[in-house]
Amino acid sequence: MEFTDPPLTGLRQAVDRLASGAVRSLIEDIEGSPRSGTELLYQPELIVRASTGPPPASGSRGSQPSG
């Protein structure tokens, strides 16, 4: 996302941790191991780039041309 114009804001995720958790879960299913019932949670990181800016001024919100 950093190579687009403007660079886009995005989320960075620990793909290696996500993949290893998915593979571990799949192997447990294939082997017939009982599921632990544990939910796997991963904390993404927000990467703010040029596509993110301040909110519009309050006077410009929802303005329509009269006519």
PDB file of N, CA, C and O in Angstrom:
ATOM      1  N   MET A   1       0.795  -1.190   0.000  1.00  0.00           N
ATOM      2  CA  MET A   1       0.000   0.000   0.000  1.00  0.00           C
ATOM      3  C   MET A   1       0.850   1.272   0.000  1.00  0.00           C
ATOM      4  O   MET A   1       0.380   2.340  -0.392  1.00  0.00           O
ATOM      5  N   GLU A   2       2.074   1.153   0.431  1.00  0.00           N
ATOM      6  CA  GLU A   2       2.918   2.346   0.480  1.00  0.00           C
ATOM      7  C   GLU A   2       3.387   2.786  -0.899  1.00  0.00           C
ATOM      8  O   GLU A   2       3.930   3.882  -1.035  1.00  0.00           O
ATOM      9  N   PHE A   3       3.193   1.962  -1.926  1.00  0.00           N
ATOM     10  CA  PHE A   3       3.665   2.308  -3.262  1.00  0.00           C
ATOM     11  C   PHE A   3       2.557   2.845  -4.160  1.00  0.00           C
ATOM     12  O   PHE A   3       2.800   3.085  -5.343  1.00  0.00           O
ATOM     13  N   THR A   4       1.355   3.041  -3.639  1.00  0.00           N
ATOM     14  CA  THR A   4       0.269   3.633  -4.405  1.00  0.00           C
ATOM     15  C   THR A   4       0.347   5.150  -4.288  1.00  0.00           C
ATOM     16  O   THR A   4       1.131   5.675  -3.498  1.00  0.00           O
ATOM     17  N   ASP A   5      -0.463   5.852  -5.070  1.00  0.00           N
ATOM     18  CA  ASP A   5      -0.472   7.308  -4.995  1.00  0.00           C
ATOM     19  C   ASP A   5      -1.896   7.781  -4.766  1.00  0.00           C
ATOM     20  O   ASP A   5      -2.693   7.714  -5.702  1.00  0.00           O
ATOM     21  N   PRO A   6      -2.268   8.252  -3.591  1.00  0.00           N
ATOM     22  CA  PRO A   6      -1.428   8.444  -2.416  1.00  0.00           C
ATOM     23  C   PRO A   6      -1.179   7.115  -1.710  1.00  0.00           C
ATOM     24  O   PRO A   6      -1.945   6.168  -1.893  1.00  0.00           O
ATOM     25  N   PRO A   7      -0.126   7.031  -0.912  1.00  0.00           N
ATOM     26  CA  PRO A   7       0.101   5.815  -0.121  1.00  0.00           C
ATOM     27  C   PRO A   7      -1.112   5.557   0.783  1.00  0.00           C
ATOM     28  O   PRO A   7      -1.556   6.446   1.508  1.00  0.00           O
ATOM     29  N   LEU A   8      -1.638   4.329   0.728  1.00  0.00           N
ATOM     30  CA  LEU A   8      -2.865   3.996   1.446  1.00  0.00           C
ATOM     31  C   LEU A   8      -2.599   3.546   2.872  1.00  0.00           C
ATOM     32  O   LEU A   8      -1.637   2.829   3.147  1.00  0.00           O
ATOM     33  N   THR A   9      -3.467   3.980   3.768  1.00  0.00           N
ATOM     34  CA  THR A   9      -3.443   3.510   5.151  1.00  0.00           C
ATOM     35  C   THR A   9      -3.863   2.043   5.146  1.00  0.00           C
ATOM     36  O   THR A   9      -4.744   1.653   4.379  1.00  0.00           O
ATOM     37  N   GLY A  10      -3.250   1.242   5.980  1.00  0.00           N
ATOM     38  CA  GLY A  10      -3.580  -0.177   6.006  1.00  0.00           C
ATOM     39  C   GLY A  10      -3.283  -0.812   7.349  1.00  0.00           C
ATOM     40  O   GLY A  10      -2.900  -0.140   8.307  1.00  0.00           O
ATOM     41  N   LEU A  11      -3.471  -2.131   7.397  1.00  0.00           N
ATOM     42  CA  LEU A  11      -3.195  -2.904   8.606  1.00  0.00           C
ATOM     43  C   LEU A  11      -2.033  -3.846   8.349  1.00  0.00           C
ATOM     44  O   LEU A  11      -1.973  -4.504   7.311  1.00  0.00           O
ATOM     45  N   ARG A  12      -1.124  -3.906   9.287  1.00  0.00           N
ATOM     46  CA  ARG A  12      -0.026  -4.872   9.230  1.00  0.00           C
ATOM     47  C   ARG A  12      -0.405  -6.016  10.160  1.00  0.00           C
ATOM     48  O   ARG A  12      -0.763  -5.805  11.319  1.00  0.00           O
ATOM     49  N   GLN A  13      -0.318  -7.230   9.626  1.00  0.00           N
ATOM     50  CA  GLN A  13      -0.681  -8.403  10.420  1.00  0.00           C
ATOM     51  C   GLN A  13       0.496  -9.376  10.462  1.00  0.00           C
ATOM     52  O   GLN A  13       1.315  -9.426   9.544  1.00  0.00           O
ATOM     53  N   ALA A  14       0.559 -10.133  11.527  1.00  0.00           N
ATOM     54  CA  ALA A  14       1.622 -11.131  11.690  1.00  0.00           C
ATOM     55  C   ALA A  14       1.229 -12.377  10.894  1.00  0.00           C
ATOM     56  O   ALA A  14       0.709 -13.344  11.450  1.00  0.00           O
ATOM     57  N   VAL A  15       1.486 -12.340   9.585  1.00  0.00           N
ATOM     58  CA  VAL A  15       1.066 -13.418   8.695  1.00  0.00           C
ATOM     59  C   VAL A  15       1.673 -14.750   9.114  1.00  0.00           C
ATOM     60  O   VAL A  15       1.002 -15.779   9.041  1.00  0.00           O
ATOM     61  N   ASP A  16       2.920 -14.750   9.549  1.00  0.00           N
ATOM     62  CA  ASP A  16       3.549 -16.004   9.974  1.00  0.00           C
ATOM     63  C   ASP A  16       2.820 -16.616  11.169  1.00  0.00           C
ATOM     64  O   ASP A  16       2.639 -17.832  11.221  1.00  0.00           O
ATOM     65  N   ARG A  17       2.400 -15.793  12.126  1.00  0.00           N
ATOM     66  CA  ARG A  17       1.664 -16.298  13.294  1.00  0.00           C
ATOM     67  C   ARG A  17       0.274 -16.769  12.899  1.00  0.00           C
ATOM     68  O   ARG A  17      -0.199 -17.788  13.403  1.00  0.00           O
ATOM     69  N   LEU A  18      -0.392 -16.035  11.997  1.00  0.00           N
ATOM     70  CA  LEU A  18      -1.712 -16.444  11.517  1.00  0.00           C
ATOM     71  C   LEU A  18      -1.633 -17.793  10.803  1.00  0.00           C
ATOM     72  O   LEU A  18      -2.450 -18.684  11.036  1.00  0.00           O
ATOM     73  N   ALA A  19      -0.638 -17.923   9.932  1.00  0.00           N
ATOM     74  CA  ALA A  19      -0.484 -19.161   9.167  1.00  0.00           C
ATOM     75  C   ALA A  19      -0.150 -20.347  10.073  1.00  0.00           C
ATOM     76  O   ALA A  19      -0.723 -21.424   9.911  1.00  0.00           O
ATOM     77  N   SER A  20       0.759 -20.164  11.013  1.00  0.00           N
ATOM     78  CA  SER A  20       1.126 -21.290  11.878  1.00  0.00           C
ATOM     79  C   SER A  20      -0.038 -21.701  12.770  1.00  0.00           C
ATOM     80  O   SER A  20      -0.204 -22.887  13.056  1.00  0.00           O
ATOM     81  N   GLY A  21      -0.844 -20.745  13.215  1.00  0.00           N
ATOM     82  CA  GLY A  21      -2.032 -21.083  14.001  1.00  0.00           C
ATOM     83  C   GLY A  21      -3.051 -21.859  13.186  1.00  0.00           C
ATOM     84  O   GLY A  21      -3.664 -22.802  13.687  1.00  0.00           O
ATOM     85  N   ALA A  22      -3.236 -21.464  11.919  1.00  0.00           N
ATOM     86  CA  ALA A  22      -4.173 -22.170  11.045  1.00  0.00           C
ATOM     87  C   ALA A  22      -3.690 -23.587  10.750  1.00  0.00           C
ATOM     88  O   ALA A  22      -4.481 -24.530  10.769  1.00  0.00           O
ATOM     89  N   VAL A  23      -2.389 -23.741  10.475  1.00  0.00           N
ATOM     90  CA  VAL A  23      -1.833 -25.061  10.193  1.00  0.00           C
ATOM     91  C   VAL A  23      -1.930 -25.956  11.419  1.00  0.00           C
ATOM     92  O   VAL A  23      -2.289 -27.129  11.309  1.00  0.00           O
ATOM     93  N   ARG A  24      -1.612 -25.408  12.583  1.00  0.00           N
ATOM     94  CA  ARG A  24      -1.695 -26.192  13.826  1.00  0.00           C
ATOM     95  C   ARG A  24      -3.130 -26.682  14.055  1.00  0.00           C
ATOM     96  O   ARG A  24      -3.344 -27.832  14.440  1.00  0.00           O
ATOM     97  N   SER A  25      -4.100 -25.810  13.819  1.00  0.00           N
ATOM     98  CA  SER A  25      -5.507 -26.173  13.989  1.00  0.00           C
ATOM     99  C   SER A  25      -5.921 -27.249  12.985  1.00  0.00           C
ATOM    100  O   SER A  25      -6.640 -28.185  13.334  1.00  0.00           O
ATOM    101  N   LEU A  26      -5.464 -27.110  11.739  1.00  0.00           N
ATOM    102  CA  LEU A  26      -5.777 -28.093  10.707  1.00  0.00           C
ATOM    103  C   LEU A  26      -5.189 -29.459  11.046  1.00  0.00           C
ATOM    104  O   LEU A  26      -5.860 -30.479  10.887  1.00  0.00           O
ATOM    105  N   ILE A  27      -3.946 -29.484  11.510  1.00  0.00           N
ATOM    106  CA  ILE A  27      -3.302 -30.748  11.882  1.00  0.00           C
ATOM    107  C   ILE A  27      -4.057 -31.408  13.036  1.00  0.00           C
ATOM    108  O   ILE A  27      -4.257 -32.623  13.027  1.00  0.00           O
ATOM    109  N   GLU A  28      -4.474 -30.629  14.015  1.00  0.00           N
ATOM    110  CA  GLU A  28      -5.252 -31.183  15.129  1.00  0.00           C
ATOM    111  C   GLU A  28      -6.555 -31.789  14.618  1.00  0.00           C
ATOM    112  O   GLU A  28      -6.971 -32.846  15.094  1.00  0.00           O
ATOM    113  N   ASP A  29      -7.203 -31.136  13.660  1.00  0.00           N
ATOM    114  CA  ASP A  29      -8.442 -31.678  13.086  1.00  0.00           C
ATOM    115  C   ASP A  29      -8.173 -32.985  12.352  1.00  0.00           C
ATOM    116  O   ASP A  29      -8.916 -33.953  12.514  1.00  0.00           O
ATOM    117  N   ILE A  30      -7.116 -33.019  11.548  1.00  0.00           N
ATOM    118  CA  ILE A  30      -6.784 -34.223  10.777  1.00  0.00           C
ATOM    119  C   ILE A  30      -6.464 -35.378  11.710  1.00  0.00           C
ATOM    120  O   ILE A  30      -6.870 -36.510  11.447  1.00  0.00           O
ATOM    121  N   GLU A  31      -5.744 -35.116  12.796  1.00  0.00           N
ATOM    122  CA  GLU A  31      -5.361 -36.164  13.747  1.00  0.00           C
ATOM    123  C   GLU A  31      -6.501 -36.553  14.672  1.00  0.00           C
ATOM    124  O   GLU A  31      -6.387 -37.517  15.429  1.00  0.00           O
ATOM    125  N   GLY A  32      -7.599 -35.811  14.617  1.00  0.00           N
ATOM    126  CA  GLY A  32      -8.743 -36.124  15.472  1.00  0.00           C
ATOM    127  C   GLY A  32      -8.559 -35.670  16.904  1.00  0.00           C
ATOM    128  O   GLY A  32      -9.266 -36.141  17.795  1.00  0.00           O
ATOM    129  N   SER A  33      -7.633 -34.774  17.142  1.00  0.00           N
ATOM    130  CA  SER A  33      -7.421 -34.257  18.492  1.00  0.00           C
ATOM    131  C   SER A  33      -8.619 -33.407  18.894  1.00  0.00           C
ATOM    132  O   SER A  33      -9.176 -32.680  18.071  1.00  0.00           O
ATOM    133  N   PRO A  34      -9.014 -33.500  20.166  1.00  0.00           N
ATOM    134  CA  PRO A  34     -10.123 -32.649  20.608  1.00  0.00           C
ATOM    135  C   PRO A  34      -9.739 -31.178  20.556  1.00  0.00           C
ATOM    136  O   PRO A  34      -8.625 -30.799  20.916  1.00  0.00           O
ATOM    137  N   ARG A  35     -10.656 -30.379  20.115  1.00  0.00           N
ATOM    138  CA  ARG A  35     -10.395 -28.939  20.053  1.00  0.00           C
ATOM    139  C   ARG A  35     -10.359 -28.354  21.457  1.00  0.00           C
ATOM    140  O   ARG A  35     -11.127 -28.742  22.338  1.00  0.00           O
ATOM    141  N   SER A  36      -9.455 -27.421  21.633  1.00  0.00           N
ATOM    142  CA  SER A  36      -9.338 -26.794  22.943  1.00  0.00           C
ATOM    143  C   SER A  36     -10.420 -25.737  23.141  1.00  0.00           C
ATOM    144  O   SER A  36     -10.679 -25.318  24.269  1.00  0.00           O
ATOM    145  N   GLY A  37     -11.057 -25.300  22.042  1.00  0.00           N
ATOM    146  CA  GLY A  37     -12.071 -24.263  22.146  1.00  0.00           C
ATOM    147  C   GLY A  37     -11.481 -22.877  22.319  1.00  0.00           C
ATOM    148  O   GLY A  37     -12.197 -21.909  22.574  1.00  0.00           O
ATOM    149  N   THR A  38     -10.178 -22.795  22.179  1.00  0.00           N
ATOM    150  CA  THR A  38      -9.504 -21.514  22.336  1.00  0.00           C
ATOM    151  C   THR A  38      -9.625 -20.705  21.059  1.00  0.00           C
ATOM    152  O   THR A  38      -9.410 -21.218  19.961  1.00  0.00           O
ATOM    153  N   GLU A  39      -9.970 -19.443  21.214  1.00  0.00           N
ATOM    154  CA  GLU A  39     -10.043 -18.535  20.083  1.00  0.00           C
ATOM    155  C   GLU A  39      -8.673 -17.889  19.897  1.00  0.00           C
ATOM    156  O   GLU A  39      -8.081 -17.392  20.855  1.00  0.00           O
ATOM    157  N   LEU A  40      -8.179 -17.898  18.679  1.00  0.00           N
ATOM    158  CA  LEU A  40      -6.881 -17.301  18.400  1.00  0.00           C
ATOM    159  C   LEU A  40      -7.089 -15.849  17.996  1.00  0.00           C
ATOM    160  O   LEU A  40      -7.794 -15.568  17.026  1.00  0.00           O
ATOM    161  N   LEU A  41      -6.490 -14.940  18.723  1.00  0.00           N
ATOM    162  CA  LEU A  41      -6.610 -13.517  18.442  1.00  0.00           C
ATOM    163  C   LEU A  41      -5.237 -12.941  18.148  1.00  0.00           C
ATOM    164  O   LEU A  41      -4.261 -13.238  18.837  1.00  0.00           O
ATOM    165  N   TYR A  42      -5.178 -12.114  17.115  1.00  0.00           N
ATOM    166  CA  TYR A  42      -3.923 -11.479  16.738  1.00  0.00           C
ATOM    167  C   TYR A  42      -4.170  -9.983  16.651  1.00  0.00           C
ATOM    168  O   TYR A  42      -5.192  -9.554  16.115  1.00  0.00           O
ATOM    169  N   GLN A  43      -3.269  -9.204  17.161  1.00  0.00           N
ATOM    170  CA  GLN A  43      -3.399  -7.745  17.200  1.00  0.00           C
ATOM    171  C   GLN A  43      -2.764  -7.132  15.950  1.00  0.00           C
ATOM    172  O   GLN A  43      -1.540  -7.157  15.817  1.00  0.00           O
ATOM    173  N   PRO A  44      -3.561  -6.585  15.037  1.00  0.00           N
ATOM    174  CA  PRO A  44      -2.972  -5.928  13.873  1.00  0.00           C
ATOM    175  C   PRO A  44      -2.415  -4.556  14.257  1.00  0.00           C
ATOM    176  O   PRO A  44      -2.751  -4.011  15.308  1.00  0.00           O
ATOM    177  N   GLU A  45      -1.569  -4.013  13.399  1.00  0.00           N
ATOM    178  CA  GLU A  45      -0.992  -2.690  13.630  1.00  0.00           C
ATOM    179  C   GLU A  45      -1.495  -1.746  12.539  1.00  0.00           C
ATOM    180  O   GLU A  45      -1.369  -2.055  11.354  1.00  0.00           O
ATOM    181  N   LEU A  46      -2.061  -0.610  12.919  1.00  0.00           N
ATOM    182  CA  LEU A  46      -2.547   0.379  11.967  1.00  0.00           C
ATOM    183  C   LEU A  46      -1.362   1.181  11.438  1.00  0.00           C
ATOM    184  O   LEU A  46      -0.607   1.770  12.211  1.00  0.00           O
ATOM    185  N   ILE A  47      -1.206   1.200  10.120  1.00  0.00           N
ATOM    186  CA  ILE A  47      -0.143   1.967   9.475  1.00  0.00           C
ATOM    187  C   ILE A  47      -0.810   3.147   8.768  1.00  0.00           C
ATOM    188  O   ILE A  47      -1.447   2.974   7.729  1.00  0.00           O
ATOM    189  N   VAL A  48      -0.663   4.335   9.332  1.00  0.00           N
ATOM    190  CA  VAL A  48      -1.299   5.537   8.791  1.00  0.00           C
ATOM    191  C   VAL A  48      -0.386   6.136   7.730  1.00  0.00           C
ATOM    192  O   VAL A  48       0.783   6.427   7.980  1.00  0.00           O
ATOM    193  N   ARG A  49      -0.960   6.314   6.523  1.00  0.00           N
ATOM    194  CA  ARG A  49      -0.209   6.911   5.424  1.00  0.00           C
ATOM    195  C   ARG A  49      -1.005   8.096   4.875  1.00  0.00           C
ATOM    196  O   ARG A  49      -1.924   8.582   5.534  1.00  0.00           O
ATOM    197  N   ALA A  50      -0.665   8.554   3.700  1.00  0.00           N
ATOM    198  CA  ALA A  50      -1.219   9.795   3.144  1.00  0.00           C
ATOM    199  C   ALA A  50      -2.703   9.728   2.799  1.00  0.00           C
ATOM    200  O   ALA A  50      -3.310  10.774   2.569  1.00  0.00           O
ATOM    201  N   SER A  51      -3.314   8.547   2.753  1.00  0.00           N
ATOM    202  CA  SER A  51      -4.736   8.473   2.417  1.00  0.00           C
ATOM    203  C   SER A  51      -5.623   8.796   3.613  1.00  0.00           C
ATOM    204  O   SER A  51      -6.846   8.843   3.479  1.00  0.00           O
ATOM    205  N   THR A  52      -5.028   9.017   4.770  1.00  0.00           N
ATOM    206  CA  THR A  52      -5.774   9.346   5.979  1.00  0.00           C
ATOM    207  C   THR A  52      -5.512  10.805   6.326  1.00  0.00           C
ATOM    208  O   THR A  52      -4.369  11.263   6.329  1.00  0.00           O
ATOM    209  N   GLY A  53      -6.589  11.525   6.619  1.00  0.00           N
ATOM    210  CA  GLY A  53      -6.439  12.930   6.955  1.00  0.00           C
ATOM    211  C   GLY A  53      -7.463  13.350   7.978  1.00  0.00           C
ATOM    212  O   GLY A  53      -8.255  12.529   8.440  1.00  0.00           O
ATOM    213  N   PRO A  54      -7.458  14.613   8.337  1.00  0.00           N
ATOM    214  CA  PRO A  54      -8.425  15.106   9.317  1.00  0.00           C
ATOM    215  C   PRO A  54      -9.839  15.100   8.728  1.00  0.00           C
ATOM    216  O   PRO A  54      -9.995  15.122   7.507  1.00  0.00           O
ATOM    217  N   PRO A  55     -10.863  15.072   9.574  1.00  0.00           N
ATOM    218  CA  PRO A  55     -12.237  15.109   9.072  1.00  0.00           C
ATOM    219  C   PRO A  55     -12.514  16.452   8.399  1.00  0.00           C
ATOM    220  O   PRO A  55     -11.845  17.445   8.685  1.00  0.00           O
ATOM    221  N   PRO A  56     -13.510  16.479   7.498  1.00  0.00           N
ATOM    222  CA  PRO A  56     -13.827  17.743   6.841  1.00  0.00           C
ATOM    223  C   PRO A  56     -14.319  18.770   7.845  1.00  0.00           C
ATOM    224  O   PRO A  56     -14.825  18.415   8.909  1.00  0.00           O
ATOM    225  N   ALA A  57     -14.170  20.046   7.503  1.00  0.00           N
ATOM    226  CA  ALA A  57     -14.651  21.124   8.363  1.00  0.00           C
ATOM    227  C   ALA A  57     -16.153  20.986   8.537  1.00  0.00           C
ATOM    228  O   ALA A  57     -16.843  20.541   7.619  1.00  0.00           O
ATOM    229  N   SER A  58     -16.669  21.361   9.702  1.00  0.00           N
ATOM    230  CA  SER A  58     -18.089  21.157  10.008  1.00  0.00           C
ATOM    231  C   SER A  58     -19.008  21.884   9.040  1.00  0.00           C
ATOM    232  O   SER A  58     -20.123  21.419   8.807  1.00  0.00           O
ATOM    233  N   GLY A  59     -18.586  23.004   8.468  1.00  0.00           N
ATOM    234  CA  GLY A  59     -19.433  23.744   7.553  1.00  0.00           C
ATOM    235  C   GLY A  59     -19.576  23.098   6.187  1.00  0.00           C
ATOM    236  O   GLY A  59     -20.540  23.383   5.476  1.00  0.00           O
ATOM    237  N   SER A  60     -18.629  22.219   5.792  1.00  0.00           N
ATOM    238  CA  SER A  60     -18.682  21.630   4.457  1.00  0.00           C
ATOM    239  C   SER A  60     -19.395  20.296   4.424  1.00  0.00           C
ATOM    240  O   SER A  60     -19.571  19.727   3.347  1.00  0.00           O
ATOM    241  N   ARG A  61     -19.802  19.792   5.540  1.00  0.00           N
ATOM    242  CA  ARG A  61     -20.428  18.479   5.608  1.00  0.00           C
ATOM    243  C   ARG A  61     -21.848  18.519   5.076  1.00  0.00           C
ATOM    244  O   ARG A  61     -22.678  19.297   5.547  1.00  0.00           O
ATOM    245  N   GLY A  62     -22.120  17.680   4.098  1.00  0.00           N
ATOM    246  CA  GLY A  62     -23.464  17.533   3.604  1.00  0.00           C
ATOM    247  C   GLY A  62     -23.994  18.724   2.817  1.00  0.00           C
ATOM    248  O   GLY A  62     -25.204  18.836   2.620  1.00  0.00           O
ATOM    249  N   SER A  63     -23.120  19.612   2.365  1.00  0.00           N
ATOM    250  CA  SER A  63     -23.616  20.782   1.654  1.00  0.00           C
ATOM    251  C   SER A  63     -24.048  20.369   0.252  1.00  0.00           C
ATOM    252  O   SER A  63     -23.338  19.637  -0.438  1.00  0.00           O
ATOM    253  N   GLN A  64     -25.201  20.839  -0.154  1.00  0.00           N
ATOM    254  CA  GLN A  64     -25.768  20.579  -1.463  1.00  0.00           C
ATOM    255  C   GLN A  64     -25.983  21.917  -2.162  1.00  0.00           C
ATOM    256  O   GLN A  64     -26.376  22.892  -1.522  1.00  0.00           O
ATOM    257  N   PRO A  65     -25.732  21.974  -3.465  1.00  0.00           N
ATOM    258  CA  PRO A  65     -26.024  23.220  -4.173  1.00  0.00           C
ATOM    259  C   PRO A  65     -27.528  23.457  -4.214  1.00  0.00           C
ATOM    260  O   PRO A  65     -28.302  22.525  -4.431  1.00  0.00           O
ATOM    261  N   SER A  66     -27.932  24.677  -4.009  1.00  0.00           N
ATOM    262  CA  SER A  66     -29.365  24.978  -4.061  1.00  0.00           C
ATOM    263  C   SER A  66     -29.776  25.159  -5.506  1.00  0.00           C
ATOM    264  O   SER A  66     -29.003  25.662  -6.322  1.00  0.00           O
ATOM    265  N   GLY A  67     -31.012  24.742  -5.826  1.00  0.00           N
ATOM    266  CA  GLY A  67     -31.360  24.911  -7.195  1.00  0.00           C
ATOM    267  C   GLY A  67     -32.655  24.399  -7.500  1.00  0.00           C
ATOM    268  O   GLY A  67     -33.094  24.474  -8.648  1.00  0.00           O
TER     269      GLY A  67
END
